Amino acid sequence: MHAVNVVGRFNADSILERSWVLPQDVVPPLRAHVKMTEEGWIMYEWPVTAEIAAIVQPWIDETIDAASDAWYIGSEQAPD
């Protein structure tokens, strides 16, 4: 197992509908917006703001609505 940074979209019942794994390229610009480990993994889960959406949108194939409560960013375990 290893950690990956992800953006997730949740429905009105707070159930994850879809998630996208982010490349390491997003780590430097995200550091100003979320708390991260030295290795570049996001600590905790954060709502996607307009500033975060601008950074991650190129890797998400849906338009992020930062004004909604549906979009979050964080890290999770993934199989090797």
Order of alpha helices (4+ residues) and beta strands (2+ residues): beta-beta-alpha-beta-alpha-beta
